Amino acid sequence: MLETSARLLKLLSLLQATRDWTGRELSERLGVTTRTVRNDVERLRALGYPVHATPGVAGGYRLGAGAKLPPLLLDDDEAVAVALSLSGQDSETARRALGKLEQVLPSRLRHRVTALQEVAVGTTAELDPEVTVQIVNACRARERLRFDYVKFDGEADRREVEPYRLVHTRGRWYLIAWDVGRQDWRTFRADRVRPRVPTGPRFAPRELPDVQAHLEKGLATAAWRFRATVTVHAPAEQVAAKVPAALVEATGERECRLTAGADTPEMLAVYLGMLGCSFSVDGPPELVRHLGMTADRFRAAINTAEHG
């Protein structure tokens, strides 16, 4: 039988599972009588834990919210997630809370947090813990990562990469890696990565490109079915202010290159129409055709207005 203090911790852990427990279920889990369960519940209440009880056959116990914050039990994954979330926040309150948490983390968890912090840039978001650990371990060990990948159109693909960073932006995590098959840097949505085991051989580290610039360039086109690179005859700052979701690179004082993507050529044409300045387009062919048809409709509308 568990000692009283250990049993209370076990009981608290069960109650924090956000479900109702009957007295019989708790007694079976803890190896004690239902009377002992009732006594332990009273002990938790005396410590500040608001344990709610519902009488009757369908009744049970549930941990509720209280007027003050009692001690909290976290499992390994929850503790790592909280630590990473705090480390990504630039505030004195977050730093104090992180310091308190790191003080009590077991060494195995401190190593996991450190590993994630070294290769993860940005605040945390929902990620499969197993996938995260596999990606992070491959990044730290400099081992090739083989994985199945679901592309934006739903088609499955298999990749082999040299992984370098996990970066969080626009509410998602992305893996920045050197694609072995394509011999170029690529960006992958981490939630679409399904690692395969074992990992590949070790690789010699390459010079990592500017992470933020590479990510912005990848996001400007990677998630879209149609992509276009357009020369715009206007300052880069002016164009970027009008189309913030696209990648804009200055090529001169009054000229820039705009890279944008969309699910349809019509939407790409809308982006270009928002620019309010002249531009030239080389492709894709679907966009060129749509711009031609749009121009014909506009000319017809003008002729009707002038001669109507």
C-alpha atoms as a printed R data frame, in Angstrom:
    type eleno elety resid chain resno       x      y       z
1   ATOM     1    CA   MET     A     1   0.000  0.000   0.000
2   ATOM     2    CA   LEU     A     2   1.205  3.507  -0.783
3   ATOM     3    CA   GLU     A     3   2.280  5.735   2.100
4   ATOM     4    CA   THR     A     4  -0.094  8.613   2.800
5   ATOM     5    CA   SER     A     5   2.011 11.373   1.172
6   ATOM     6    CA   ALA     A     6   2.728  9.300  -1.952
7   ATOM     7    CA   ARG     A     7  -0.918  8.265  -2.136
8   ATOM     8    CA   LEU     A     8  -2.067 11.884  -1.977
9   ATOM     9    CA   LEU     A     9   0.212 12.787  -4.879
10  ATOM    10    CA   LYS     A    10  -1.119  9.839  -6.871
11  ATOM    11    CA   LEU     A    11  -4.693 10.863  -6.073
12  ATOM    12    CA   LEU     A    12  -3.971 14.451  -7.098
13  ATOM    13    CA   SER     A    13  -2.461 13.260 -10.369
14  ATOM    14    CA   LEU     A    14  -5.593 11.229 -11.134
15  ATOM    15    CA   LEU     A    15  -7.916 14.126 -10.303
16  ATOM    16    CA   GLN     A    16  -5.963 16.458 -12.611
17  ATOM    17    CA   ALA     A    17  -6.898 14.252 -15.573
18  ATOM    18    CA   THR     A    18  -9.984 16.516 -16.146
19  ATOM    19    CA   ARG     A    19 -12.571 13.750 -15.724
20  ATOM    20    CA   ASP     A    20 -14.936 12.475 -13.030
21  ATOM    21    CA   TRP     A    21 -13.799  9.539 -10.896
22  ATOM    22    CA   THR     A    22 -16.083  7.378  -8.790
23  ATOM    23    CA   GLY     A    23 -14.958  6.491  -5.285
24  ATOM    24    CA   ARG     A    24 -14.688  2.824  -6.313
25  ATOM    25    CA   GLU     A    25 -12.467  3.677  -9.324
26  ATOM    26    CA   LEU     A    26 -10.125  5.715  -7.150
27  ATOM    27    CA   SER     A    27  -9.987  3.064  -4.454
28  ATOM    28    CA   GLU     A    28  -9.048  0.407  -7.045
29  ATOM    29    CA   ARG     A    29  -6.353  2.648  -8.535
30  ATOM    30    CA   LEU     A    30  -4.867  3.459  -5.143
31  ATOM    31    CA   GLY     A    31  -5.354  0.053  -3.510
32  ATOM    32    CA   VAL     A    32  -7.311  1.433  -0.555
33  ATOM    33    CA   THR     A    33 -10.900  1.482   0.697
34  ATOM    34    CA   THR     A    34 -13.469  4.059  -0.410
35  ATOM    35    CA   ARG     A    35 -13.409  5.391   3.162
36  ATOM    36    CA   THR     A    36  -9.673  6.120   2.796
37  ATOM    37    CA   VAL     A    37 -10.385  7.861  -0.506
38  ATOM    38    CA   ARG     A    38 -12.897 10.140   1.238
39  ATOM    39    CA   ASN     A    39 -10.343 10.923   3.962
40  ATOM    40    CA   ASP     A    40  -7.638 11.661   1.351
41  ATOM    41    CA   VAL     A    41 -10.007 13.977  -0.501
42  ATOM    42    CA   GLU     A    42 -10.520 15.906   2.730
43  ATOM    43    CA   ARG     A    43  -6.739 16.158   3.170
44  ATOM    44    CA   LEU     A    44  -6.392 17.610  -0.338
45  ATOM    45    CA   ARG     A    45  -9.125 20.138   0.390
46  ATOM    46    CA   ALA     A    46  -7.272 21.170   3.561
47  ATOM    47    CA   LEU     A    47  -4.179 21.807   1.394
48  ATOM    48    CA   GLY     A    48  -6.136 24.140  -0.871
49  ATOM    49    CA   TYR     A    49  -7.235 21.804  -3.654
50  ATOM    50    CA   PRO     A    50 -10.920 22.344  -4.549
51  ATOM    51    CA   VAL     A    51 -12.110 18.747  -4.983
52  ATOM    52    CA   HIS     A    52 -15.799 18.702  -5.930
53  ATOM    53    CA   ALA     A    53 -17.908 15.687  -5.021
54  ATOM    54    CA   THR     A    54 -21.273 14.645  -6.489
55  ATOM    55    CA   PRO     A    55 -23.299 12.188  -4.351
56  ATOM    56    CA   GLY     A    56 -25.258  9.227  -5.662
57  ATOM    57    CA   VAL     A    57 -24.635  6.228  -7.914
58  ATOM    58    CA   ALA     A    58 -23.630  8.430 -10.870
59  ATOM    59    CA   GLY     A    59 -21.618 10.772  -8.670
60  ATOM    60    CA   GLY     A    60 -17.902 11.108  -8.277
61  ATOM    61    CA   TYR     A    61 -14.941 13.393  -7.676
62  ATOM    62    CA   ARG     A    62 -13.496 16.131  -9.874
63  ATOM    63    CA   LEU     A    63 -10.797 18.758  -9.321
64  ATOM    64    CA   GLY     A    64 -12.158 22.275  -9.784
65  ATOM    65    CA   ALA     A    65 -10.792 25.825  -9.816
66  ATOM    66    CA   GLY     A    66 -10.106 27.439  -6.471
67  ATOM    67    CA   ALA     A    67  -9.595 30.880  -4.970
68  ATOM    68    CA   LYS     A    68  -5.825 30.372  -4.691
69  ATOM    69    CA   LEU     A    69  -3.204 28.481  -6.663
70  ATOM    70    CA   PRO     A    70  -2.179 25.192  -5.005
71  ATOM    71    CA   PRO     A    71   0.868 23.144  -6.076
72  ATOM    72    CA   LEU     A    72   0.532 21.684  -9.570
73  ATOM    73    CA   LEU     A    73   1.572 18.272 -10.887
74  ATOM    74    CA   LEU     A    74   2.810 18.021 -14.489
75  ATOM    75    CA   ASP     A    75   3.861 14.986 -16.474
76  ATOM    76    CA   ASP     A    76   7.128 15.077 -18.473
77  ATOM    77    CA   ASP     A    77   5.659 16.365 -21.759
78  ATOM    78    CA   GLU     A    78   3.547 18.993 -19.984
79  ATOM    79    CA   ALA     A    79   6.559 20.272 -18.008
80  ATOM    80    CA   VAL     A    80   8.687 20.562 -21.164
81  ATOM    81    CA   ALA     A    81   5.878 22.361 -23.020
82  ATOM    82    CA   VAL     A    82   5.426 24.885 -20.196
83  ATOM    83    CA   ALA     A    83   9.194 25.506 -19.969
84  ATOM    84    CA   LEU     A    84   9.484 26.113 -23.714
85  ATOM    85    CA   SER     A    85   6.478 28.410 -23.730
86  ATOM    86    CA   LEU     A    86   7.976 30.497 -20.926
87  ATOM    87    CA   SER     A    87  11.418 30.613 -22.562
88  ATOM    88    CA   GLY     A    88   9.865 32.100 -25.702
89  ATOM    89    CA   GLN     A    89   8.335 35.060 -23.843
90  ATOM    90    CA   ASP     A    90  10.230 38.286 -23.292
91  ATOM    91    CA   SER     A    91   8.952 39.379 -19.889
92  ATOM    92    CA   GLU     A    92  10.299 39.456 -16.358
93  ATOM    93    CA   THR     A    93   7.286 37.478 -15.092
94  ATOM    94    CA   ALA     A    94   7.952 34.683 -17.593
95  ATOM    95    CA   ARG     A    95  11.641 34.607 -16.682
96  ATOM    96    CA   ARG     A    96  10.850 34.299 -12.960
97  ATOM    97    CA   ALA     A    97   8.354 31.496 -13.607
98  ATOM    98    CA   LEU     A    98  10.830 29.688 -15.869
99  ATOM    99    CA   GLY     A    99  13.526 29.955 -13.199
100 ATOM   100    CA   LYS     A   100  11.256 28.346 -10.617
101 ATOM   101    CA   LEU     A   101  10.300 25.557 -13.000
102 ATOM   102    CA   GLU     A   102  13.885 24.828 -14.093
103 ATOM   103    CA   GLN     A   103  14.906 24.632 -10.434
104 ATOM   104    CA   VAL     A   104  12.755 21.547  -9.908
105 ATOM   105    CA   LEU     A   105  13.025 19.892 -13.331
106 ATOM   106    CA   PRO     A   106  14.796 16.514 -13.290
107 ATOM   107    CA   SER     A   107  18.044 16.462 -15.276
108 ATOM   108    CA   ARG     A   108  16.499 14.374 -18.065
109 ATOM   109    CA   LEU     A   109  13.847 17.051 -18.638
110 ATOM   110    CA   ARG     A   110  16.343 19.913 -18.416
111 ATOM   111    CA   HIS     A   111  18.298 18.218 -21.209
112 ATOM   112    CA   ARG     A   112  15.134 17.952 -23.317
113 ATOM   113    CA   VAL     A   113  14.286 21.626 -22.780
114 ATOM   114    CA   THR     A   114  17.858 22.687 -23.627
115 ATOM   115    CA   ALA     A   115  17.812 20.560 -26.773
116 ATOM   116    CA   LEU     A   116  14.582 22.136 -27.975
117 ATOM   117    CA   GLN     A   117  15.751 25.663 -27.162
118 ATOM   118    CA   GLU     A   118  18.931 25.178 -29.189
119 ATOM   119    CA   VAL     A   119  17.145 24.309 -32.427
120 ATOM   120    CA   ALA     A   120  13.697 25.874 -31.940
121 ATOM   121    CA   VAL     A   121  13.205 29.553 -32.733
122 ATOM   122    CA   GLY     A   122  10.027 31.234 -31.490
123 ATOM   123    CA   THR     A   123   7.225 30.514 -29.066
124 ATOM   124    CA   THR     A   124   5.729 27.067 -28.687
125 ATOM   125    CA   ALA     A   125   2.623 25.751 -30.368
126 ATOM   126    CA   GLU     A   126   0.869 22.413 -30.588
127 ATOM   127    CA   LEU     A   127   3.252 19.736 -31.845
128 ATOM   128    CA   ASP     A   128   3.227 15.970 -31.538
129 ATOM   129    CA   PRO     A   129   5.770 15.378 -28.722
130 ATOM   130    CA   GLU     A   130   7.165 12.240 -30.381
131 ATOM   131    CA   VAL     A   131   7.655 14.003 -33.720
132 ATOM   132    CA   THR     A   132   9.225 16.983 -31.977
133 ATOM   133    CA   VAL     A   133  11.718 14.833 -30.083
134 ATOM   134    CA   GLN     A   134  12.730 12.925 -33.232
135 ATOM   135    CA   ILE     A   135  13.281 16.123 -35.216
136 ATOM   136    CA   VAL     A   136  15.169 17.825 -32.387
137 ATOM   137    CA   ASN     A   137  17.383 14.807 -31.771
138 ATOM   138    CA   ALA     A   138  18.263 14.616 -35.466
139 ATOM   139    CA   CYS     A   139  19.084 18.341 -35.509
140 ATOM   140    CA   ARG     A   140  21.363 18.066 -32.472
141 ATOM   141    CA   ALA     A   141  23.060 14.844 -33.582
142 ATOM   142    CA   ARG     A   142  23.532 16.170 -37.142
143 ATOM   143    CA   GLU     A   143  21.874 13.040 -38.536
144 ATOM   144    CA   ARG     A   144  19.881 12.878 -41.733
145 ATOM   145    CA   LEU     A   145  16.138 12.687 -41.214
146 ATOM   146    CA   ARG     A   146  13.943 10.483 -43.388
147 ATOM   147    CA   PHE     A   147  10.236 11.193 -43.287
148 ATOM   148    CA   ASP     A   148   6.901 10.905 -45.044
149 ATOM   149    CA   TYR     A   149   5.491 14.313 -45.886
150 ATOM   150    CA   VAL     A   150   1.963 15.395 -46.812
151 ATOM   151    CA   LYS     A   151   2.157 18.250 -49.318
152 ATOM   152    CA   PHE     A   152  -0.285 21.145 -49.539
153 ATOM   153    CA   ASP     A   153  -2.369 19.314 -52.187
154 ATOM   154    CA   GLY     A   154  -2.717 16.215 -50.000
155 ATOM   155    CA   GLU     A   155  -0.224 14.158 -52.001
156 ATOM   156    CA   ALA     A   156   2.170 12.031 -49.939
157 ATOM   157    CA   ASP     A   157   5.899 12.351 -50.543
158 ATOM   158    CA   ARG     A   158   9.052 10.890 -49.011
159 ATOM   159    CA   ARG     A   159  12.021 13.113 -48.194
160 ATOM   160    CA   GLU     A   160  15.540 12.782 -46.849
161 ATOM   161    CA   VAL     A   161  17.018 15.938 -45.374
162 ATOM   162    CA   GLU     A   162  19.758 17.385 -43.216
163 ATOM   163    CA   PRO     A   163  17.674 19.064 -40.462
164 ATOM   164    CA   TYR     A   164  18.810 22.336 -38.847
165 ATOM   165    CA   ARG     A   165  16.054 24.361 -37.168
166 ATOM   166    CA   LEU     A   166  12.458 24.303 -35.984
167 ATOM   167    CA   VAL     A   167  10.992 27.788 -36.373
168 ATOM   168    CA   HIS     A   168   7.612 29.031 -35.193
169 ATOM   169    CA   THR     A   169   5.824 31.726 -37.179
170 ATOM   170    CA   ARG     A   170   2.248 32.576 -38.215
171 ATOM   171    CA   GLY     A   171   0.895 30.060 -35.695
172 ATOM   172    CA   ARG     A   172   2.804 27.018 -37.014
173 ATOM   173    CA   TRP     A   173   6.124 25.202 -36.627
174 ATOM   174    CA   TYR     A   174   8.371 24.770 -39.673
175 ATOM   175    CA   LEU     A   175  11.444 22.625 -40.223
176 ATOM   176    CA   ILE     A   176  14.302 24.253 -42.114
177 ATOM   177    CA   ALA     A   177  16.510 21.637 -43.719
178 ATOM   178    CA   TRP     A   178  18.840 20.878 -46.625
179 ATOM   179    CA   ASP     A   179  16.910 18.592 -49.001
180 ATOM   180    CA   VAL     A   180  19.329 15.865 -50.096
181 ATOM   181    CA   GLY     A   181  17.336 14.887 -53.181
182 ATOM   182    CA   ARG     A   182  16.777 18.439 -54.414
183 ATOM   183    CA   GLN     A   183  20.165 19.742 -53.297
184 ATOM   184    CA   ASP     A   184  18.693 22.936 -51.881
185 ATOM   185    CA   TRP     A   185  17.304 24.450 -48.697
186 ATOM   186    CA   ARG     A   186  13.649 23.656 -48.084
187 ATOM   187    CA   THR     A   187  10.951 24.541 -45.535
188 ATOM   188    CA   PHE     A   188   8.523 21.881 -44.252
189 ATOM   189    CA   ARG     A   189   5.492 22.224 -42.034
190 ATOM   190    CA   ALA     A   190   6.398 20.228 -38.931
191 ATOM   191    CA   ASP     A   191   2.836 18.992 -38.379
192 ATOM   192    CA   ARG     A   192   2.994 17.263 -41.782
193 ATOM   193    CA   VAL     A   193   6.273 15.474 -41.044
194 ATOM   194    CA   ARG     A   194   6.142 11.791 -40.079
195 ATOM   195    CA   PRO     A   195   9.715 10.680 -39.283
196 ATOM   196    CA   ARG     A   196  10.911  7.216 -40.274
197 ATOM   197    CA   VAL     A   197  13.360  5.183 -38.219
198 ATOM   198    CA   PRO     A   198  16.206  4.749 -38.078
199 ATOM   199    CA   THR     A   199  17.672  8.151 -38.891
200 ATOM   200    CA   GLY     A   200  20.274  8.448 -41.611
201 ATOM   201    CA   PRO     A   201  24.049  8.914 -41.404
202 ATOM   202    CA   ARG     A   202  25.691 11.924 -39.777
203 ATOM   203    CA   PHE     A   203  26.366 14.943 -41.976
204 ATOM   204    CA   ALA     A   204  28.847 17.803 -41.964
205 ATOM   205    CA   PRO     A   205  27.055 21.044 -41.041
206 ATOM   206    CA   ARG     A   206  26.491 23.587 -43.803
207 ATOM   207    CA   GLU     A   207  26.361 27.352 -43.436
208 ATOM   208    CA   LEU     A   208  22.794 28.048 -42.434
209 ATOM   209    CA   PRO     A   209  21.073 30.808 -44.453
210 ATOM   210    CA   ASP     A   210  19.331 33.698 -42.739
211 ATOM   211    CA   VAL     A   211  16.564 31.756 -40.992
212 ATOM   212    CA   GLN     A   212  13.869 34.426 -41.051
213 ATOM   213    CA   ALA     A   213  14.534 35.492 -44.642
214 ATOM   214    CA   HIS     A   214  14.546 31.877 -45.844
215 ATOM   215    CA   LEU     A   215  11.330 31.129 -43.981
216 ATOM   216    CA   GLU     A   216   9.539 34.177 -45.349
217 ATOM   217    CA   LYS     A   217  10.608 33.264 -48.873
218 ATOM   218    CA   GLY     A   218   9.391 29.704 -48.436
219 ATOM   219    CA   LEU     A   219   6.050 30.720 -46.948
220 ATOM   220    CA   ALA     A   220   5.422 33.187 -49.763
221 ATOM   221    CA   THR     A   221   4.992 30.308 -52.203
222 ATOM   222    CA   ALA     A   222   5.338 26.878 -50.598
223 ATOM   223    CA   ALA     A   223   1.765 26.486 -49.352
224 ATOM   224    CA   TRP     A   224   0.116 27.566 -52.601
225 ATOM   225    CA   ARG     A   225  -0.796 25.790 -55.810
226 ATOM   226    CA   PHE     A   226   0.186 28.721 -58.049
227 ATOM   227    CA   ARG     A   227   3.348 30.793 -57.642
228 ATOM   228    CA   ALA     A   228   4.491 33.926 -59.404
229 ATOM   229    CA   THR     A   229   7.579 36.119 -59.403
230 ATOM   230    CA   VAL     A   230   6.813 39.624 -60.605
231 ATOM   231    CA   THR     A   231   8.985 42.650 -61.332
232 ATOM   232    CA   VAL     A   232   7.242 45.675 -59.862
233 ATOM   233    CA   HIS     A   233   8.215 49.210 -60.852
234 ATOM   234    CA   ALA     A   234   7.886 50.753 -57.401
235 ATOM   235    CA   PRO     A   235   9.968 50.926 -54.181
236 ATOM   236    CA   ALA     A   236  10.074 47.710 -52.158
237 ATOM   237    CA   GLU     A   237   8.742 49.411 -49.007
238 ATOM   238    CA   GLN     A   238   5.659 50.627 -50.866
239 ATOM   239    CA   VAL     A   239   4.905 47.206 -52.348
240 ATOM   240    CA   ALA     A   240   5.469 45.333 -49.074
241 ATOM   241    CA   ALA     A   241   2.982 47.604 -47.299
242 ATOM   242    CA   LYS     A   242   0.274 46.696 -49.825
243 ATOM   243    CA   VAL     A   243   0.901 42.933 -50.000
244 ATOM   244    CA   PRO     A   244   2.277 41.905 -46.559
245 ATOM   245    CA   ALA     A   245   1.829 38.168 -47.176
246 ATOM   246    CA   ALA     A   246   4.267 38.136 -50.120
247 ATOM   247    CA   LEU     A   247   8.055 38.220 -50.267
248 ATOM   248    CA   VAL     A   248   9.379 41.546 -51.564
249 ATOM   249    CA   GLU     A   249  13.052 42.074 -52.445
250 ATOM   250    CA   ALA     A   250  14.489 45.401 -53.564
251 ATOM   251    CA   THR     A   251  16.307 45.298 -56.924
252 ATOM   252    CA   GLY     A   252  16.735 49.054 -57.214
253 ATOM   253    CA   GLU     A   253  15.597 52.324 -55.668
254 ATOM   254    CA   ARG     A   254  12.302 52.233 -57.557
255 ATOM   255    CA   GLU     A   255  12.040 48.564 -58.519
256 ATOM   256    CA   CYS     A   256  11.571 45.285 -56.662
257 ATOM   257    CA   ARG     A   257  10.873 41.600 -57.135
258 ATOM   258    CA   LEU     A   258   7.666 40.236 -55.617
259 ATOM   259    CA   THR     A   259   7.173 36.507 -54.983
260 ATOM   260    CA   ALA     A   260   3.624 35.472 -54.137
261 ATOM   261    CA   GLY     A   261   1.421 32.408 -54.120
262 ATOM   262    CA   ALA     A   262  -2.291 31.609 -54.158
263 ATOM   263    CA   ASP     A   263  -4.665 28.700 -54.695
264 ATOM   264    CA   THR     A   264  -5.991 30.221 -57.934
265 ATOM   265    CA   PRO     A   265  -4.590 32.513 -60.667
266 ATOM   266    CA   GLU     A   266  -7.575 34.782 -60.003
267 ATOM   267    CA   MET     A   267  -6.356 35.444 -56.471
268 ATOM   268    CA   LEU     A   268  -2.843 36.164 -57.731
269 ATOM   269    CA   ALA     A   269  -4.335 38.671 -60.149
270 ATOM   270    CA   VAL     A   270  -6.179 40.349 -57.257
271 ATOM   271    CA   TYR     A   271  -2.864 40.764 -55.383
272 ATOM   272    CA   LEU     A   272  -1.273 42.358 -58.421
273 ATOM   273    CA   GLY     A   273  -4.268 44.628 -58.956
274 ATOM   274    CA   MET     A   274  -3.818 45.939 -55.396
275 ATOM   275    CA   LEU     A   275  -0.340 47.234 -56.193
276 ATOM   276    CA   GLY     A   276  -1.547 50.332 -58.037
277 ATOM   277    CA   CYS     A   277   1.619 50.459 -60.166
278 ATOM   278    CA   SER     A   278   3.094 48.890 -63.303
279 ATOM   279    CA   PHE     A   279   4.610 45.410 -63.282
280 ATOM   280    CA   SER     A   280   5.769 42.622 -65.600
281 ATOM   281    CA   VAL     A   281   4.965 38.910 -65.248
282 ATOM   282    CA   ASP     A   282   6.793 35.924 -66.749
283 ATOM   283    CA   GLY     A   283   4.508 33.200 -65.404
284 ATOM   284    CA   PRO     A   284   2.910 30.940 -64.563
285 ATOM   285    CA   PRO     A   285   0.981 30.538 -67.839
286 ATOM   286    CA   GLU     A   286  -2.360 30.319 -65.989
287 ATOM   287    CA   LEU     A   287  -1.755 33.753 -64.480
288 ATOM   288    CA   VAL     A   288  -0.692 35.268 -67.798
289 ATOM   289    CA   ARG     A   289  -3.858 33.943 -69.476
290 ATOM   290    CA   HIS     A   290  -6.067 35.200 -66.662
291 ATOM   291    CA   LEU     A   291  -4.480 38.665 -66.785
292 ATOM   292    CA   GLY     A   292  -5.127 38.726 -70.549
293 ATOM   293    CA   MET     A   293  -8.793 37.788 -70.121
294 ATOM   294    CA   THR     A   294  -9.193 40.317 -67.320
295 ATOM   295    CA   ALA     A   295  -7.620 43.037 -69.447
296 ATOM   296    CA   ASP     A   296 -10.005 42.206 -72.335
297 ATOM   297    CA   ARG     A   297 -13.022 42.471 -70.014
298 ATOM   298    CA   PHE     A   298 -11.817 45.800 -68.640
299 ATOM   299    CA   ARG     A   299 -11.223 47.184 -72.144
300 ATOM   300    CA   ALA     A   300 -14.686 46.043 -73.211
301 ATOM   301    CA   ALA     A   301 -16.197 47.743 -70.151
302 ATOM   302    CA   ILE     A   302 -14.324 50.984 -70.959
303 ATOM   303    CA   ASN     A   303 -15.468 50.914 -74.604
304 ATOM   304    CA   THR     A   304 -19.051 50.405 -73.506
305 ATOM   305    CA   ALA     A   305 -18.819 53.331 -71.108
306 ATOM   306    CA   GLU     A   306 -17.220 55.631 -73.714
307 ATOM   307    CA   HIS     A   307 -19.615 54.753 -76.554
308 ATOM   308    CA   GLY     A   308 -22.605 53.636 -74.587
